[in-house]
Amino acid sequence: MTVYLIDDSLVFPDPMHAEPNGLLAVGGDLSTDRLLLAYKSGIFPWFSESDPIMWFSPNPRLVLFLDNLYVSSKLKKIIRSNIFDVRFDTSFHDVITRCRETDRRGQDGTWITDDMLKAYVKLHEEGYAHCVETFYDGNLVGGLYGVSLGGAFFGESMFSDMSNASKVALYFLVERLRSWDFDFIDSQVPNDHMKGLGGSELERGEFLRMLEGSLGKKTKLGNWGL
């Protein structure tokens, strides 16, 4: 396998050529056009502050089909209690910042670098990146953000300062996406947390074929809170 070096050209190599760990290419930039092309191609950026920009297309890929979300009896009770105020796209910068600051087991530092934060705020301003927020007593206590293209939502990160706050955000995101005829949430790299919530592993080729079909749907642009 070969790791490709990207120059200023707005192009990516075939994601099927990625290394076994998912690494496909290095270089390029985080412009809106390049990020959108990456997501459309089944590729996403993932790197640390001291690293060059690195682009991944993992195999297998973790996907949450909307009808497969696992909602425990405890979570159902919390949702029915209405203890959280759930909002869309009112605090994007705060959500991505809190995701960046969250300590994660087995992870040293964060992949949400200054440049990544700026790039995704720009995507949000352009109407492609969205967040779901959970508030308790007026305080932001959980949420998630990601990118929307066609019938696919590419989940990037979530945080929870209060038990089940991010799960509540995910539940309401899934409900919203189902009402808009989305197909799936891309959870990217397989992880136990999302598997426990109903995520499924797909071979890269199967994921890319499914993504191509979903991109045929019209993208839901703009602020989802309006």
Steps between C-alpha positions, in 0.01 A plus 500: 500500500602863444428814699441777249633854527237760411597832342282804432289313244144435613514123463525189716632153415265205489405423864525128424878554495517596868742331738367224730466760780292719268765763421470604136677829448696783660500870419260740334292743702176525696311724260124456476526366145761240595310387810177458304683304231654281769165414659343433162789260434468316832810670642549720807789688668644365824829618649658657807641850547859396426407292193448599137142483372416132462203352313336169591255251354483213752408141431269393653283809535256551786152608392185563701189425298228722638255221579771314692560756776487316832300695758516339844206513740702741715560733207133484401407605853743793487362613164141483626594701811600800284776595744716610207433786262616377157593751230649492151767733364489765772846448652724337238823663614429407862422137411812443292710673767357276773564194282857618462547546875351166603749248638466166325626169631812380320537828309785745559398847391238581240461468125281814494787738438466877465492463121240222520279708726515797263432279199189340649366833627532615138311189385230588750479856372464359147209282617670158478607434860243472776477437871246375752520642851355385831448760771419449866386799707620725220850347489647312207570149634527285189491493125642382171592638160555373149465567129192447287507411130212345310341228710811449714602659830870468579533498878820662619498517880282524809540598863305454820549688826190339644396135484317412176510857366674405175274195456196725523654725232559195279142380551354832385743517208388157383135599531563814295698313235231233470235767445716643219555161334872475576659157461768468768750661735863431414681431827830455316742292709351198682464561874323323783290803599323531164476123459312493829257754355428287195788574264597239239832432329506511120774412258642811337376411152146443628508830686619690191225351284239590762641851533485555125128422505434729797679791336233495231260659750479876543721638778311664787695826508470784749435536870307198631374695797288735290 
